[in-house]
Amino acid sequence: MKVAVLSFAHASAATYVRLLRAMPGVDVVTADPDGPPGDPARGQSMAERLGAPYGGGWDEVFALRPDAVVVTSEIARRRELVERAADVGAQVLCEHPLAPKETSAQAMVDACADAGVRLTLASPACFSPAFSAVRRAIADGDVVGELMTIHGTYHTPGRSATQEPADGGALAANAAFLLDMVDAVLGGEPAEQVYAQANSILGGEPGVESAALVSVRYSSGTVAAVDCSWSLSANRPEEGGPTMTFVGDRGSVELNATPRLLSGFDGATAGEWWETGGPDVNSVMLSEFIAAVGKGHGAGPDGAAGVRTLRIIQAAYESVHTGRPVDLAVPQTSGRA
């Protein structure tokens, strides 16, 4: 099976290449012709460090007709690459957000649907066995009863100088992964109202939020509050979650995507050290994505879920700017662009 990883702009691209190369029966090819001005040879040098074949430009890679593609490019480039992948019949795994605007994201969903391929969102926590167990327990109704409220947290280090600039800060970078889990538990239920607050106190970039709290009311009356920030040091990213608490009228259940298994003192960093429990969620996500190639179905959040999440995040930014809740109209049809 031929799998193309398109661009090293996203911080996860190198991890994905390493994991895919370790999978039996998977041939990886990379491409990254749009290196930044300060590092135009980024793709070639990164591919060499990873020991992965480098396909050069986009045309060369798509001419190979890959069975699947992983889109880890700059946000503005993702629509083009997803649509080209759909044209050659490749299954697609794409980073958040799909596109800067909802209309472009919907166009990507439509292109994949028309081609008969699945567009999957790279949202690793949604693939964890623990989350699957929590979803089943909530759906059964025996654990929490009627779901009333959901609280999620996701705290990470701030964006480094080598990462691509996002269209926003911690809200754009972190909230989507929490909202994906909420969307999965609620079965794609549409959001009705969004209210958000944010500030840039923790970060060093003026006007870029480093902490945000988003409250979302769904059509059933369930309310989700997600808390995300860039508040962790770069050498302790595993502390930040994602975590989720689901509260119903009969009980509650808690989920930690990176639970502490072992802890101690790290002499090299003169700080606390810990090992997380459970499987590597990136590895689980990629394994499930590859296993679904050619089967016409897949696991994890799909493109429609990505559009719903993007709609909420855009409303959250509007709420931050106006200081008021934002009501969301439920789309009646998929607008093609």
C-alpha positions in Angstrom: 0.0 0.0 0.0 1.4 3.4 -1.0 0.8 6.2 1.5 1.8 9.8 0.8 2.5 12.3 3.6 2.0 15.7 2.1 4.2 18.4 3.7 6.3 18.8 6.9 4.6 22.1 7.8 2.7 20.5 10.7 4.6 19.4 13.8 3.1 15.9 13.7 4.2 15.0 10.1 7.6 13.5 11.2 5.9 11.4 13.8 3.4 10.1 11.2 6.2 9.2 8.8 8.0 7.2 11.5 4.9 5.3 12.5 3.8 4.6 8.9 7.3 3.3 7.9 7.1 0.8 10.8 3.9 -0.7 9.5 4.2 -3.9 7.4 3.0 -3.6 3.9 3.1 0.3 3.9 5.3 2.2 1.4 5.7 5.8 2.4 6.4 8.7 0.1 6.7 12.3 1.2 6.4 15.6 -0.6 7.0 19.2 0.6 7.7 21.6 -2.3 6.4 24.6 -0.4 9.2 25.0 2.2 9.3 28.4 4.0 11.6 31.1 2.7 14.1 30.5 5.4 14.2 26.7 4.7 13.2 26.0 1.1 14.9 22.5 1.3 12.9 21.5 4.4 11.1 18.6 2.8 14.2 17.0 1.2 16.3 17.3 4.4 13.5 16.0 6.6 12.8 13.1 4.4 16.5 12.1 4.5 16.6 12.3 8.3 13.6 10.1 8.5 14.8 7.7 5.8 11.7 8.2 3.8 11.5 8.4 -0.1 11.0 12.0 -1.3 8.6 12.5 -4.2 9.5 16.1 -4.9 6.5 18.1 -6.1 2.8 17.5 -5.7 2.4 16.4 -9.3 5.1 13.7 -8.9 3.4 12.3 -5.9 -0.1 12.2 -7.2 1.2 10.6 -10.4 2.1 7.7 -8.3 -1.6 7.3 -7.4 -1.2 6.7 -3.7 -3.8 4.6 -1.9 -4.0 7.0 1.0 -2.7 10.5 1.8 -2.0 12.2 5.1 -2.4 16.0 4.7 -0.1 17.9 7.1 0.4 21.0 5.0 -0.2 24.7 5.8 -3.9 25.3 6.4 -4.3 27.4 3.2 -3.0 24.5 1.1 -5.2 21.7 2.5 -8.2 22.1 0.3 -6.1 21.7 -2.9 -4.3 18.6 -1.6 -7.5 16.9 -0.3 -9.3 17.6 -3.6 -6.4 16.2 -5.6 -6.2 13.1 -3.3 -10.0 12.6 -4.0 -9.4 12.9 -7.7 -7.0 9.9 -7.6 -9.3 7.9 -5.3 -7.0 8.1 -2.2 -8.4 7.9 1.3 -7.6 11.1 3.2 -6.4 11.8 6.8 -6.2 15.6 7.3 -5.1 17.8 10.2 -7.4 20.3 11.9 -8.7 22.7 10.7 -9.7 21.5 7.2 -9.6 25.0 5.9 -9.7 28.6 7.0 -13.4 29.0 6.1 -16.4 26.7 6.4 -17.3 26.9 2.7 -13.9 25.6 1.7 -14.1 22.8 4.3 -17.6 21.8 3.0 -16.2 21.8 -0.5 -13.5 19.3 0.6 -16.1 17.1 2.2 -18.2 17.2 -1.0 -15.2 16.3 -3.2 -14.4 13.3 -1.1 -18.0 12.2 -1.1 -18.3 12.5 -4.9 -15.1 10.4 -5.3 -16.3 7.7 -2.9 -13.4 8.2 -0.4 -13.5 9.0 3.2 -12.1 12.2 4.7 -11.0 11.5 8.2 -9.8 14.1 10.8 -6.5 13.6 12.5 -7.9 13.7 16.1 -5.9 11.1 17.9 -7.8 11.0 21.2 -11.0 10.0 19.4 -9.2 6.8 18.4 -8.2 5.7 21.9 -9.7 2.4 23.3 -10.5 4.3 26.5 -12.6 6.9 24.6 -14.4 4.1 22.7 -15.3 2.5 26.0 -16.6 5.8 27.4 -18.7 6.4 24.3 -20.3 2.9 24.6 -21.0 3.4 28.3 -22.6 6.7 27.7 -24.7 5.4 24.8 -25.9 2.5 26.9 -27.3 5.0 29.4 -26.5 2.8 32.4 -23.4 4.8 33.6 -24.5 8.5 33.5 -28.2 8.3 32.5 -29.2 11.4 30.5 -26.1 13.4 29.6 -26.4 16.9 30.9 -23.0 18.6 30.8 -19.5 17.9 29.4 -16.3 19.5 30.6 -13.0 19.1 28.6 -9.5 20.4 29.1 -6.5 20.4 26.7 -3.3 22.3 27.7 -0.2 22.3 25.6 3.1 24.2 25.2 2.9 27.3 23.1 3.6 27.2 19.4 7.3 27.1 18.7 9.1 29.3 16.1 9.4 26.3 13.8 5.7 25.5 13.7 3.4 26.9 11.1 1.5 30.1 12.2 -2.1 29.1 12.9 -5.1 31.3 12.1 -5.4 32.0 15.8 -3.9 30.8 19.0 -4.8 28.2 21.6 -8.5 28.2 20.7 -7.8 27.3 17.1 -5.0 24.9 18.0 -6.5 22.9 20.9 -10.3 23.3 21.1 -11.0 21.2 18.0 -9.7 18.0 19.6 -12.0 18.4 22.5 -15.0 19.3 20.3 -14.4 16.3 18.2 -14.9 14.1 21.3 -18.0 15.9 22.2 -19.3 15.6 18.7 -18.7 11.8 18.7 -20.4 11.3 22.0 -23.4 13.4 20.9 -23.6 11.6 17.5 -23.1 14.7 15.4 -25.8 16.7 17.2 -25.7 20.3 16.0 -24.6 23.1 18.2 -27.2 25.9 18.8 -25.2 28.6 20.7 -21.6 29.3 21.5 -20.0 31.7 24.0 -16.3 32.2 24.5 -13.7 34.2 26.4 -10.0 34.3 25.7 -6.9 36.2 26.7 -3.2 36.4 25.7 -1.7 36.7 29.2 0.2 33.4 29.0 1.7 33.9 25.5 4.2 36.2 24.0 2.3 37.1 20.9 0.1 40.2 21.2 -3.4 39.6 20.0 -3.0 35.8 19.9 -5.0 34.0 22.5 -3.0 31.7 24.8 -6.0 30.6 26.9 -9.7 30.2 26.0 -12.9 28.9 27.5 -15.7 27.9 25.2 -19.2 27.0 26.2 -21.5 25.3 23.7 -25.2 24.5 24.0 -26.4 21.7 21.8 -29.9 21.1 20.4 -30.7 18.5 23.1 -29.9 20.9 25.9 -26.5 19.3 26.7 -23.9 22.0 27.5 -20.2 21.4 26.9 -17.4 23.7 28.3 -13.9 23.3 26.9 -10.9 24.8 28.5 -7.7 25.1 26.4 -4.4 26.9 26.7 -0.8 27.2 25.9 0.3 26.8 29.5 2.7 23.9 29.7 6.5 23.8 29.3 7.8 22.2 26.1 9.4 19.3 28.0 6.2 18.3 29.8 3.5 18.2 27.1 1.9 14.9 28.3 0.5 16.7 31.4 -2.2 18.6 29.4 -4.7 15.9 28.4 -7.1 15.9 26.6 -9.3 15.2 29.6 -13.1 14.9 29.6 -15.8 14.7 32.3 -19.3 13.6 31.3 -22.0 14.3 33.8 -25.5 12.9 33.6 -28.6 12.8 35.8 -27.4 9.4 37.3 -23.7 9.6 37.5 -20.5 10.8 35.8 -17.5 9.4 34.0 -14.0 10.8 33.6 -11.5 10.3 30.7 -7.8 11.2 30.6 -6.2 10.5 27.2 -2.7 10.6 28.8 -3.0 9.1 32.3 0.0 8.9 34.5 1.5 5.4 34.8 4.9 6.0 36.3 6.5 9.1 37.7 9.9 10.2 39.1 12.6 12.8 38.9 14.5 13.5 35.7 18.1 14.5 36.4 18.6 15.8 32.9 15.9 18.4 33.2 15.9 18.7 37.0 12.2 18.2 37.0 9.4 15.7 37.4 9.2 12.9 34.8 6.4 10.6 34.0 5.3 7.8 31.7 1.8 7.8 30.3 -0.3 4.7 30.3 -2.3 3.2 27.4 -1.3 2.8 23.8 0.1 5.6 21.6 -3.0 7.3 20.2 -1.2 8.5 17.1 -0.2 4.9 16.3 -3.8 3.7 17.0 -5.2 6.4 14.7 -2.8 5.6 11.8 -3.4 1.9 12.2 -7.1 2.3 12.0 -6.8 4.7 9.1 -4.6 2.3 7.1 -6.8 -0.7 8.0 -9.9 1.1 6.5 -8.3 1.9 3.2 -10.2 0.3 0.4 -13.1 -0.8 2.6 -15.3 2.2 2.0 -15.6 3.0 5.7 -13.4 4.2 8.5 -13.1 5.2 12.2 -12.8 8.5 13.9 -14.3 11.9 13.0 -15.1 12.4 9.4 -15.1 15.5 7.2 -18.7 16.4 8.3 -17.6 16.4 11.9 -14.7 18.6 10.9 -17.1 21.1 9.4 -19.2 21.1 12.5 -16.2 21.7 14.7 -14.9 24.5 12.5 -18.3 26.2 12.6 -18.2 26.2 16.5 -14.6 27.6 16.6 -15.5 30.4 14.1 -18.5 31.2 16.3 -16.2 31.2 19.4 -13.9 33.8 17.8 -16.9 35.9 17.0 -18.1 35.6 20.6 -14.6 36.6 21.9 -14.7 39.7 19.7 -18.2 40.8 20.5 -18.5 39.6 24.1 -21.8 38.1 23.3 -23.2 34.5 22.7 -23.5 33.5 19.1 -26.5 31.6 17.8 -25.8 29.0 15.1 -28.3 28.3 12.4 -28.4 24.6 11.6 -27.5 24.2 7.9 -30.3 22.6 5.9 -28.1 21.6 2.9 -24.4 21.2 2.1 -23.4 24.4 0.3 -20.9 23.5 -2.4 -18.2 26.0 -3.3 
